Amino acid sequence: MSNEEASPELSASKGPRNAWLYRKPAWISAVVIIVLIAAGGVFYLGGGYGQWADRRSLSNACHGVLPYSELRSTMTVDRIQATDGLHVYSDDGQGRLAACAVDGPDGNPRMYVNVHWGSEATKAPAYLHHENVAAQAAQAVPVGQGWQGSVVFGDPAQAAVLLGCSNKATQSLMVSVEMGNTSGTPFDSPGKRAQFAQTTTDIAARAAKTFGCTAKLGDTVSNIAAAPQNSPRSVAQAQGTCEAAVSHATQAQRLGMTAVFEAPNDPNTPVEDCFLNDSSGSTLYRLTALYGPFAHYLGDSAGYSTMGRPSGSWNTGGWAWGSAQCPGDLSQASYTLAAAQKATGGFLVNKPDPSFEDSLLHDFATASAKRHGCTKPDLP
């Protein structure tokens, strides 16, 4: 048989095989599409899309300083969404670098995050419930672990951290976090308290990098004190921020004070409180030390004016204050003593004793200033 006669046969035998080969890519494409659709369904139904959307919303808010996993854990929710530009106070725009809100499902809980230059943080005291240093609430505890920060466990819970920028003369970064609707995050749990503080420091560290602040950071926060009202001590046994009251225990008892609410001492915390209470738990006197922007922007506090003077007191008792100069980011300090007032007017303490008040403030301020490396306080 000649080659010419064989070629049609050969061509015929190759035809079906070639057709199958040509159809094979289309078959493979169909399988790939089916697999991709199935994988997409698994990704969507398995929560992958939701996590991707959540992460994207966080990256688009507060200049990307929000840590996804830490926030989910702190807020005790599976889904979170961030909205840029939302803030607690509309009149604190000066020096504000970032503001946003992070919400759990249906907005519960909600966390606000604010980043300011410390020197321009005009609402600094309010970010730790300290805009009124005469109030019978808002007791601060230190973040600890080398962080210049304080936490107030309430509803809302608040935390703030100051970072000194070594590459920016006399400038610091202030990061504040506020979380409301905390029914799902009980801060009577040591783990939850530490988690809230740690998340604040995580945000602060990311903010320092984002805004070009070369700062010394603290260590991991694994433990933090409970709200002081949960652990009252007798005046004579005070050993933290109320230790200055020990030498005044006899006179304090004469005036009706039997117990204190106090926090652990810490040389880095920018806010300290000491509450002296009667046997029913009502606060009779409050002592407060504020540092850095928390002192600078204290201003008038619920009518308890410092009248622009570094120190002073009321002749009739009930209010006294002092100040000091401090190193680094804490820059200046403000020390106050306030007698709690009745809703109907007058003081809860039966008869304020100006001499006792000045002496108590002196010892409180002197101890706090020494802890923080400040000058000798100017006091009444």
QUIMOHU-V796354 format. One record per residue. N is the residue number from 1. RES is the residue in one small letter. BURIAL is 1 if it has 16 or more other ideal C-beta (glycine too) atoms within 10 Angstrom, else 0. Layout:
n,res,burial
N,RES,BURIAL
N,RES,BURIAL
This chain:
n,res,burial
1,m,0
2,s,0
3,n,0
4,e,0
5,e,0
6,a,0
7,s,0
8,p,0
9,e,0
10,l,0
11,s,0
12,a,0
13,s,0
14,k,0
15,g,0
16,p,0
17,r,0
18,n,0
19,a,0
20,w,0
21,l,0
22,y,0
23,r,0
24,k,0
25,p,0
26,a,0
27,w,0
28,i,0
29,s,0
30,a,0
31,v,0
32,v,0
33,i,0
34,i,0
35,v,0
36,l,0
37,i,0
38,a,0
39,a,0
40,g,0
41,g,0
42,v,0
43,f,0
44,y,0
45,l,0
46,g,0
47,g,0
48,g,0
49,y,0
50,g,0
51,q,1
52,w,0
53,a,0
54,d,1
55,r,0
56,r,0
57,s,1
58,l,1
59,s,0
60,n,0
61,a,1
62,c,1
63,h,1
64,g,0
65,v,1
66,l,1
67,p,1
68,y,1
69,s,0
70,e,1
71,l,1
72,r,1
73,s,1
74,t,1
75,m,1
76,t,0
77,v,1
78,d,0
79,r,0
80,i,1
81,q,1
82,a,1
83,t,0
84,d,0
85,g,0
86,l,1
87,h,1
88,v,1
89,y,0
90,s,0
91,d,0
92,d,1
93,g,0
94,q,0
95,g,1
96,r,1
97,l,1
98,a,1
99,a,1
100,c,1
101,a,1
102,v,1
103,d,1
104,g,1
105,p,0
106,d,0
107,g,0
108,n,0
109,p,1
110,r,1
111,m,1
112,y,1
113,v,1
114,n,1
115,v,1
116,h,1
117,w,1
118,g,1
119,s,1
120,e,1
121,a,1
122,t,1
123,k,1
124,a,1
125,p,1
126,a,1
127,y,1
128,l,1
129,h,1
130,h,1
131,e,1
132,n,1
133,v,1
134,a,1
135,a,1
136,q,1
137,a,0
138,a,1
139,q,1
140,a,1
141,v,1
142,p,1
143,v,1
144,g,1
145,q,1
146,g,0
147,w,1
148,q,1
149,g,1
150,s,1
151,v,1
152,v,1
153,f,1
154,g,1
155,d,0
156,p,1
157,a,1
158,q,1
159,a,1
160,a,1
161,v,1
162,l,1
163,l,1
164,g,1
165,c,1
166,s,0
167,n,0
168,k,1
169,a,0
170,t,0
171,q,1
172,s,1
173,l,1
174,m,1
175,v,1
176,s,1
177,v,1
178,e,1
179,m,1
180,g,1
181,n,1
182,t,1
183,s,0
184,g,0
185,t,1
186,p,0
187,f,1
188,d,0
189,s,0
190,p,0
191,g,0
192,k,1
193,r,1
194,a,1
195,q,1
196,f,1
197,a,1
198,q,1
199,t,1
200,t,1
201,t,1
202,d,1
203,i,1
204,a,1
205,a,1
206,r,1
207,a,1
208,a,1
209,k,0
210,t,1
211,f,1
212,g,0
213,c,1
214,t,0
215,a,1
216,k,0
217,l,0
218,g,1
219,d,0
220,t,0
221,v,1
222,s,0
223,n,0
224,i,1
225,a,1
226,a,0
227,a,1
228,p,1
229,q,1
230,n,0
231,s,0
232,p,0
233,r,0
234,s,0
235,v,1
236,a,0
237,q,0
238,a,1
239,q,0
240,g,1
241,t,1
242,c,1
243,e,1
244,a,1
245,a,1
246,v,1
247,s,0
248,h,1
249,a,1
250,t,0
251,q,1
252,a,1
253,q,0
254,r,0
255,l,1
256,g,1
257,m,1
258,t,1
259,a,1
260,v,1
261,f,1
262,e,1
263,a,1
264,p,0
265,n,1
266,d,1
267,p,0
268,n,1
269,t,1
270,p,1
271,v,1
272,e,1
273,d,1
274,c,1
275,f,1
276,l,1
277,n,1
278,d,1
279,s,0
280,s,0
281,g,0
282,s,0
283,t,1
284,l,1
285,y,1
286,r,1
287,l,1
288,t,1
289,a,1
290,l,1
291,y,1
292,g,1
293,p,1
294,f,1
295,a,1
296,h,1
297,y,1
298,l,1
299,g,0
300,d,0
301,s,1
302,a,0
303,g,0
304,y,1
305,s,0
306,t,1
307,m,0
308,g,0
309,r,0
310,p,1
311,s,1
312,g,1
313,s,1
314,w,0
315,n,0
316,t,0
317,g,1
318,g,1
319,w,1
320,a,1
321,w,1
322,g,1
323,s,1
324,a,1
325,q,0
326,c,1
327,p,0
328,g,1
329,d,1
330,l,1
331,s,1
332,q,1
333,a,1
334,s,1
335,y,1
336,t,1
337,l,1
338,a,1
339,a,1
340,a,1
341,q,1
342,k,0
343,a,0
344,t,0
345,g,0
346,g,0
347,f,1
348,l,1
349,v,1
350,n,0
351,k,0
352,p,1
353,d,1
354,p,1
355,s,0
356,f,1
357,e,1
358,d,1
359,s,1
360,l,1
361,l,1
362,h,1
363,d,1
364,f,1
365,a,1
366,t,1
367,a,1
368,s,1
369,a,1
370,k,0
371,r,1
372,h,1
373,g,0
374,c,1
375,t,0
376,k,0
377,p,1
378,d,1
379,l,1
380,p,1
